[in-house]
Amino acid sequence: MAGIAIVLDLLNKSHNKHAFHSSSSLSSAAAVSAFASAPFASRFLFGSFEPRVAYCDAAAAIDDDYLAAIRKMSADTLQLQTPTYIPTSSKVYNIQPKPLFSAFEFRALAMTTVRSLLMFYLPLLEPKPASEDDDDFLNNAAEELRGADLIVPLKKSVKQIARETTVVTTRRVLERLAISYVSQRMAWKLLKDVPQSTLRKAWRGWPTHVYIYKVSQTTLRGHFLGIAASWTVQVGIEIYRCVNRYVKPKPEEVDEEQVEIAEQAKDLGNKVVGITVRCGASLVFAAIGAGICSCLMRPSTGQWIGCALGDLAGPMVVSICLQKTLQADG
């Protein structure tokens, strides 16, 4: 084989004396290795059986820093990419219930007190016609009556404050029951901040009717626990009054015949039905009002105002409709 390589070198020098290059030795070595890879006697009959391999040195000019950067980018992409076989959720349900006794905080209690006092004392500020009689006896009687009128609204205000704080505390209890006994998704929908959710919906570019429907649906869910707490407190008060009337009758009712238990139960059932209808109307009207008002003004403010107006207007509309229906039947 060494002799064959020498002969090939001599032939190459004789054919190209002026084009001597260092690659001739490499080509000679490649030819020797090609002839040596197959049997010499059968090479001219069957050819060479060696596999043909192509070599590429295109990456020889790439810098090492460039390769390191590509490896780093690939690793970061693989780390950030979520595997397809792991189930993931597009939403994170962040449930943060308010404190249990939030109704007794200074700000909430002060607002409840002021609202209750204004509710029962503002009617007293209405102007009354002047009395034509200047008798001292009548003036003293009017002063006594005025003093009595100041005490009655105070008692009603205290009862209203106790009722509102009880409703808010009952709602906090219902929120914790919802977190414990319903799914996480439904609990998040019941406890979410509805004005902020309305503000997020406003940026999604929905049509007006779709936006009103979505806001009404969200308000219906978010206002449900408040209505449920109000219904629970009102029904509890009616049951307490019914039981108290039966156990401890009033002095003027001692000589009279006591009402039968069946009639009391029927009266209690009618009251519970009336409370349920009013609360349901309040919930529905609050949802509709929130959806409409959120389109007329700033979404979060409109939702809050519409919910408050619907909450007040629902029982009034139902009462008027029932009154007209009863009058028509009579």
Buried (B, 14 or more C-beta within 10 A) or exposed (E): EEEEBEEBBEEBEEEEEEEEEEEBEEEBEEEBEEBEEBEEEEBEEEEEEEEEEEEEEEEEEEEEEEEEEEEEEEEEEEEEEEEEEEEEEEEEBEEEEEEEEBBEEEEBBEEBBEEBBEEBBEEEEEEEEEEEEEEEEEEEEEEEEEEEEEEEBBEBBBEBBEBBBBBBBBBBEBBEEBBEEEEEEBBBBBBBEBBEBBBEBBEEEBEEEEBBBBBBEBBBBBBBBBBBBBBBBBBEBBEEEBEEBEEEEEEEEEEEEEBEEEEBEEBBEEBBEBBEBBBBBBBBBBBBBBBBBBBEEBBBBBBBBBBBBBBBBBBEBBBEEEEEEEEEEE
